[in-house]
């Protein structure tokens, strides 16, 4: 299969596919970060994660419409405000959901799966009723369009670069929050031993609520970033949920580094294979190898050795 | 003794309902719909076995339903694409979708489906074999709970993508359609549909009996013990993984029977019954009926599907809200589903009515401990 291409062409192909793999990596990582916090730290399976993302995407869409119609001179910068609004909207919804539903289910992780699946159906229908069934896309500001040519055969899109740098920034922020801040220490204490954490004066209920809200908020930001590379519809969230869970599980649920590594390997494998096989076969092969590796190493790539 | 007295009464009522009451009360079209729902009840029954009793939640039961259904559909399709039926094609004698996709030769994995006995064996054997591989790989390495659920879900996704992607070999997104005869017997007539309905109902009752047998056997008691305290069972010297593999394979086999009957009754099979969404919906049938109740699986399936059909006929938008609400309500308020509601609220009154004594039998307890975690 390599015979038809010259060496230089092959090099360019790998760089280009590698770059599109990097965009896919950012997408996976953004989706999986929120999920890794919720699933890895709290043990809650949030099947509505995709819908929280879509909420962020809709918020971004409406913000862009608002700027386009009422504040055209500020349009180039709308995205930064939209991202913050998306974080707040998804986070507040997440906090509400935690209070209504999730907090009753902490001892029954499999039931959170069913309940949040129900939630995702409800949210999908609400989006369809309020925002319409058709897909919406945002108009990108001028500076995000176009691409940068690196060599004659290699060029990269600016919006892709933007998504990648956004992902890096958010990942660093989450890592700092979880490992350096006082709040992150409280979260990890609650995860390790809830009763003891409560006994030393940590308000575990509050920590749970904010952790869940943070995970959902990050999902909102992910959705916001998505609008730059694709359109959004009410059911788009469901398409990503399996991939996202696999990324989290493959990396080892409680490990941030594992999530990054697994998002990277899955996305690179898929985008490289995609060039040589059909898209669906590439996906099948990638998922199959992930499942195969998980069968050999059920706890994921990066896990702490713990006695169970 | 495979049935307690209470279960015998319950099974008799259910058999009367699906064998006599429904066929007499409904017209052919509605009865066909019920027949279709009953094929899902096989899956719900399998889930009661492996989720309720074994504590293993599989989100990929659609895989086994689909594999069983596809095996049956492939046989029927080969019969429908005989040389004289397909003589307008460029290569007669192969299914029409292969012809459309420029495939001139029957792929090797279609060959066994020329023979009916072999097909009937494969309908069960293929899904059970898949379940064995998955179960063996997962349970001997002690993967369980949420991880198992997510991995089965991923496998369901893989299978759907694979089927959809292979347009030429297995019909792609359209599935295998236009099925006509079973060993020369036309399955599209009203008479045939009625017969298939009864065959389906009898098979379901047979599977219910198997489930009751397993539940009351020593195996069933070990399963429940394992669900509640896996380590203690392991320390008592039992090989926990082999019991889990067995119940997972059993559930797969039962689901596959449902899939095959689905292909026969509905006349087609498509990937929309294989993937994640149908698989999770099948979990809700079992959950609504009561994850610990074998008979509840059938009632749950009938009820949810009946609600789905009648709701989506009149208020298509409300249906998704209703289904979502049902998921949440069952999990939060009625973890043991209809069966739980029955045993805690209805049964005490029934008992009081039946026995003339006025004392209230202390009911209100949920059956057999808490659900698996």
Contacts between the chains, C-beta under 8 A, distances in Angstrom:
chain1	res1	chain2	res2	distance
A	39	B	146	8.0
A	43	B	146	7.5
A	45	B	146	5.7
A	45	B	149	7.5
A	45	B	150	7.6
A	101	B	328	6.6
A	101	B	332	6.7
A	104	B	332	6.1
A	105	B	331	7.0
A	105	B	332	7.5
A	107	B	373	6.6
A	108	B	331	8.0
A	108	B	335	7.8
A	108	B	371	7.4
A	108	B	373	5.6
A	109	B	145	6.8
A	109	B	146	5.3
A	109	B	373	7.1
A	110	B	57	5.0
A	110	B	145	6.7
A	110	B	146	6.4
A	110	B	149	6.5
A	110	B	372	7.4
A	110	B	373	7.1
A	111	B	331	4.6
A	111	B	335	7.1
A	111	B	371	7.8
A	113	B	57	7.6
A	113	B	59	7.8
A	113	B	146	7.3
A	113	B	149	6.4
A	114	B	280	7.8
A	114	B	283	6.7
A	114	B	284	7.0
A	114	B	287	6.3
A	114	B	327	5.4
A	114	B	330	7.3
A	114	B	331	5.0
A	115	B	327	6.2
A	115	B	328	5.1
A	115	B	331	4.2
A	115	B	332	6.6
A	117	B	280	5.6
A	117	B	324	8.0
A	117	B	327	5.7
A	118	B	323	7.3
A	118	B	324	4.2
A	118	B	325	6.7
A	118	B	326	6.9
A	118	B	327	2.6
A	118	B	328	4.3
A	118	B	331	7.4
A	119	B	324	6.5
A	119	B	327	7.8
A	119	B	328	6.6
A	120	B	324	7.4
A	121	B	320	5.1
A	121	B	321	7.6
A	121	B	323	5.6
A	121	B	324	3.5
A	121	B	327	7.0
A	122	B	320	7.3
A	122	B	321	5.6
A	122	B	324	3.6
A	122	B	325	6.8
A	122	B	328	7.9
A	124	B	320	6.5
A	125	B	317	6.5
A	125	B	320	4.0
A	125	B	321	5.1
A	125	B	324	7.1
A	126	B	321	7.9
A	128	B	317	7.5
A	129	B	317	6.4
A	238	B	276	8.0
A	238	B	277	7.4
A	242	B	153	5.9
A	242	B	154	5.7
A	242	B	157	4.6
A	242	B	276	6.4
A	245	B	150	4.9
A	245	B	153	7.2
A	245	B	154	7.5
A	246	B	150	7.2
A	246	B	154	5.4
A	249	B	147	6.3
A	249	B	150	5.4
A	249	B	151	7.4
A	278	B	165	6.4
A	280	B	161	5.1
A	280	B	162	7.5
A	280	B	164	6.6
A	280	B	165	3.3
A	281	B	165	6.0
A	283	B	161	5.5
A	284	B	158	5.5
A	284	B	161	5.3
A	284	B	162	5.1
A	284	B	165	6.9
A	287	B	154	5.9
A	287	B	157	6.7
A	287	B	158	4.8
A	287	B	161	7.6
A	288	B	158	5.9
A	290	B	154	7.3
A	291	B	151	6.0
A	291	B	154	5.6
A	291	B	155	6.3
A	291	B	158	7.1
A	294	B	143	7.8
A	294	B	147	7.9
A	294	B	151	6.0
A	295	B	137	4.1
A	295	B	138	6.6
A	295	B	141	6.9
A	295	B	143	7.7
A	295	B	151	7.9
A	296	B	141	7.9
A	298	B	138	7.4
A	298	B	141	5.2
A	298	B	142	7.3
A	298	B	143	4.2
A	298	B	147	6.3
